[in-house]
Amino acid sequence: MRDDIKINDRALALQNQIIEKLEKVFDTDVELDVYNLGLIYEINLDETGLCKIVMTFTDTACDCAESLPIEIVAGLKQIEGIKDIKVEVTWSPAWKITRISRYGRIALGLPPR
C-alpha cells in the first residue's frame, strides 16, 4: 500500500484485492487509474463490512467526478468481506502532481523522481 494512503488494519488485510480493484478504475481525463494517480486518501473497513473511501479529483471540474465513485463501489463490492462501500469526496488537501506514484509518472511520461 502507498505510504500516502491512510488505511486501517481491517482494510490492510485486504490491501492486495483493494489495490487490484482500484487499479482498474481509470480517470479518463488523465488516462491513469485512481490508485496510481493518487486520488485515494483513505481506506477504512469496519467490523460490519462497510468500506469507506476518502478520495479527491485532480480538478473541481473533473469530467469523471460522478462516474469514478460508482466504478469504485462496483469494483470493491466484488471483494469478500466488503459488504457496503461509501465514497466520500474531499477537496482538502487539494490533489497535487506529487501524489502520482512512480509507476504512474512513468506511464504518463513524467520523470519518475
Buried (B, 14 or more C-beta within 10 A) or exposed (E): BEEEBEBEEBBEEBBEBBBBBBBBBBBEBBEBBBBBBBBBBBBBBEEEBEBBBBBBBBEEEBEBBEBBBEBBBEBBEEBEEBEEBEBEBEEEEEBEEEBBBEBBBBBBEEEEE
